[in-house]
C-alpha cells in the first residue's frame, strides 16, 4: 500500500496481516433476521439556507435485528424529494467515518447533481445508529481530544504510559456507559438498518451513493441484499480485505506521501511562503516546528499531537494546503503562532468537539473485525512504519488504540465478493491517503461487472461532486440511465486530477475550491 504511481499498469496489492484478538463472535456475524415492516416516515420541513427543500423524519428499527420485536432505536432521516415525472426511487447517501452524519449530505448531493438527474430521485440522508440525531447517540468520554494531549510519538516510556492511560480510560468509560449498546454498533447492524429504511420508504430496491467508509457500508449491503440493489456508487474505496487494523497501517504510508506532496507544493511557491525550494529541507523545518510545539504549545492549545491533527486534513483535501502553508510560514518566519492556532481551530478541533463521531468510529471499527490484543504487536508494527513514514503513524495508532482493549467481542468481517449485482460504479484517486488506491482496485476485482473510474494523480479523498467535471459526467450518466464506462480489465476510465490550489494571494484561489471544501467538510475524517 506504499506505492501508487504505477497502479494503472499493475495488479492490486493486497496487504494481509496476522492479528491476535478475542475470538470472533461468529454466531452474530451475519445473523438470520426477520424483517418487521417499519412505519412510513412522516416528513417535515427542515430547510436551510443552502438546502431549501430539505425535509426530515425518523424511523424506528430494532437494536438487535435478530430480535425484531425487542428494544427499538430511532434513526434520523433527511430527504430532498423528487420533482420529475420520472421517478428512479430512493438514493441513500452516506459520508463515511464511521460516525459521519448524512443528514446534510442529502441536501449537498441533491443540489450538486444536475437537476435533470437529482429531480428523479428522493435523495435520502440518514444518521446511522449511534450517530448525531439518531437516538441513543454515543458520547463515550466528552473532552477526550481536548488539548494539550501527550506527544503522540512515544519516544519515552513515560509518553507511552501517558498515551496508554488515556486510551484505557476512554475504553473503560465507553464500556461502562454503553455496555448494553456496544454489541450492536457495527457495520452489519447498520446495513440491517438501511434495509429497514428501504422497507419504511416502501421501495423494492434502493440506489446508494457512499464515500469512504460509506463504500464498505454499501458493499456489505450489496452482499447481504444483492436483489435489493438497483444502482451502487462507491467513491474513495475501503479495502475490505484489511478491515480494520491493516487498513489503518496502510494509511500511514499514504498520508506520509501526501504530507511530502504538501512540502513540494510549498517549495514551488517559495516566493510566497519563503520556506525554501527544497522539499526535504522544508519538511525538516516542519519537524523542527513540531519539536518546538512539543516543548511549548502555541496558545496552550497546539502541541505536537495537535499540530499533526491540524495537518492531517491536508492529506484528505489539498484545498486546505494554502491555509496550512500560511500557518506554517508564519510560525517559522515570523514567530507568529496565531495563524497556526486558527488552523487548528478550523480543522483539528473537529475531533476535539466531535466526541459523538469518534465514539461511533471506535465502536464500529473495534466491533467489526479482530484487532491485536497484545500491545507489543502494536508497538512493533507502528515503530516499523514510523521508521519509513513518520508523519501520522503514532497519531493514527493512538486514534485506533481503543480497539486493543475494547470490551466487546469482535465479529467476522464480511467477504464482499459479489457476482449478483447490476453494474456498480467505482471512483478512486491514485494518491488517496485515507483509502489508498489498492482498495479501489481490490473492490473492482471483487464486484463482478463493476466499472472503475480513476482520477490519475489525484490525492483528494472524496472526488465526485467536488469540481472534477470528467468524474461528475460519469456519475451523472450512471445515475441518469445506468450506463457505466467499459475500458479494460483493471481500469475502465481515467480522468486527470483537478489543478492543485494556488496561494491565497490570489482572490480567485480563495473561492475556486469552494465546492470541494463543502464536500470535504461533510465527509468523516479517518475513513
C-alpha positions, 0 to 999 in steps of 0.5 A: 500500500506504499506505492501508487504511481504505477497502479494503472499498469499493475495488479492490486496489492493486497496487504494481509496481516496476522492479528491476535484478538478475542475470538470472533463472535461468529454466531452474530456475524451475519445473523438470520433476521426477520424483517418487521415492516417499519412505519412510513416516515412522516416528513417535515420541513427542515430547510436551510439556507443552502438546502431549501427543500430539505425535509426530515423524519425518523424511523424506528428499527430494532437494536438487535435485528435478530430480535425484531420485536425487542428494544427499538432505536430511532434513526434520523432521516433527511430527504430532498424529494423528487420533482420529475415525472420520472421517478428512479426511487430512493438514493441513500447517501452516506459520508463515511467515518464511521460516525459521519452524519448524512443528514446534510449530505442529502441536501449537498448531493441533491443540489450538486447533481444536475437537476435533470438527474437529482429531480428523479430521485428522493435523495435520502440522508440518514444518521446511522445508529449511534450517530448525531440525531439518531437516538441513543447517540454515543458520547463515550468520554466528552473532552477526550481530544481536548488539548494539550494531549501527550506527544503522540510519538512515544519516544519515552516510556513515560509518553507511552504510559501517558498515551496508554492511560488515556486510551484505557480510560476512554475504553473503560468509560465507553464500556461502562456507559454503553455496555448494553449498546456496544454489541450492536454498533457495527457495520452489519447492524447498520446495513440491517438498518438501511434495509429497514429504511428501504422497507419504511420508504416502501421501495423494492430496491434502493440506489446508494451513493457512499464515500469512504467508509460509506463504500464498505457500508454499501458493499456489505449491503450489496452482499447481504441484499444483492436483489435489493440493489438497483444502482451502487456508487462507491467513491474513495474505496475501503479495502475490505480485505484489511478491515480494520487494523491493516487498513489503518497501517496502510494509511500511514504510508499514504498520508506520509506521501501526501504530507511530502506532496504538501512540502513540494507544493510549498517549495514551488511557491517559495516566493510566497511562503519563503520556506525554501525550494527544497522539499526535504529541507522544508519538511525538516523545518516542519519537524523542527516546528513540531519539536518546538510545539512539543516543548511549548504549545502555541496558545496552550492549545497546539502541541505536537499531537495537535499540530499533526491533527491540524495537518492531517486534513491536508492529506484528505483535501489539498484545498486546505494546503494554502491555509496550512502553508500560511500557518506554517510560514508564519510560525517559522518566519515570523514567530507568529503562532496565531495563524497556526492556532486558527488552523487548528481551530478550523480543522483539528478541533473537529475531533476535539468537539466531535466526541459523538463521531469518534465514539461511533468510529471506535465502536464500529471499527473495534466491533467489526473485525479482530484487532491485536490484543497484545500491545507489543504487536502494536508497538512493533508494527507502528515503530516499523512504519514510523521508521519509513513514514513518520508523519501520522503513524503514532497519531493514527495508532493512538486514534485506533488504540481503543480497539486493543482493549475494547470490551466487546467481542469482535465479529467476522468481517464480511467477504464482499465478493459479489457476482449478483449485482447490476453494474456498480460504479467505482471512483478512486484517486491514485494518491488517496491517503485515507483509502489508498488506491489498492482498495479501489482496485481490490473492490473492482476485482471483487464486484463482478461487472463493476466499472472503475473510474480513476482520477490519475494523480489525484490525492483528494479523498472524496472526488465526485461532486467536488469540481472534477467535471470528467468524474461528475459526467460519469456519475451523472450518466450512471445515475441518469440511465445506468450506463457505466464506462467499459475500458479494460480489465483493471481500469475502465476510465481515467480522468486527470486530477483537478489543478492543485490550489494556488496561494491565497494571494490570489482572490480567485484561489480563495473561492475556486475550491469552494465546492470541494471544501463543502464536500470535504467538510461533510465527509468523516475524517479517518475513513 
